Amino acid sequence: MVGLLFFSSPASFPLRFSLFTSDQAVIAEGVRYLRIICWTYLVFSVSNSLMYSLQSVETAMIDTVMSLSTICINAALNDCLICGNFGAPELGVTGAALATLVSRIVEVYAVSADTKALAVRFLTVLSVTTVGSCYEYPVESGIITDGGVTKYAAWADNLFMWLFTIPAALLSAFVFSFPPVVTFCFLKADQILKCIPNAFTCNRYRWVRVLTRGASQSPDSPALDTLE
């Protein structure tokens, strides 16, 4: 979402640079750079999601290799496109942006078919668990916490993490040797499961507290009368 936000707002590029400098020549060069580099935000959001998904199931070497490859490709293209070496056009700031864009594209496509298939499975799991996250997180860390019960989020997160997520993932990976996608499901399942206690707690309204100064009730006592 952040990558899409930055990609879809080219009209704001001059305004962004004007916050740092009033030199119109610098702003013009910066806008030229951002109009190309904004495409990398989309590519980076995809590649970053794929790499973090692989890291979560102990497949970290791919990320290391791809990061080193990207750095080398970017450095080589910078030398060619910025300075015009080895017969390439001298593009300056535009060349720097193009070099970064090409290196990011290579990062996405230079993975094996098995890696792509595994990443698609991980993203499918995330597409489901994100639905739970969109409910449980605002309720737990937003509504209930802002209502005055600040300890609830800590209790809920720690109980699910230490009593379910970590034990289940460890058993899945090291005892039963389940496929990586199954282990990943256990790692993300709490995002769905926490919806149950969060919904129950939220709808009981016991989280409502009197937070204003000079109130007759104790700050720790429920303020159910305010809901009537």
Secondary structure, DSSP 8 states (H G I E B T S, - for coil): -HHHHHHT-GGGHHHHHHTT---HHHHHHHHHHHHHHHHHHHHHHHHHHHHHHHHTTT--HHHHHHHHHHHHHHHHHHHHHHH-GGG----THHHHHHHHHHHHHHHHHSS-HHHHHHHHHHHHHHHHHHHHHHHHHIIIIIIIHHTT-TTHHHHHHHHHIIIIIHHHHHIIIIIS---HHHHHHHHHTHHHHTHHHHHHHHHHTTT-B--STT-SS-TTSB-GGGG-
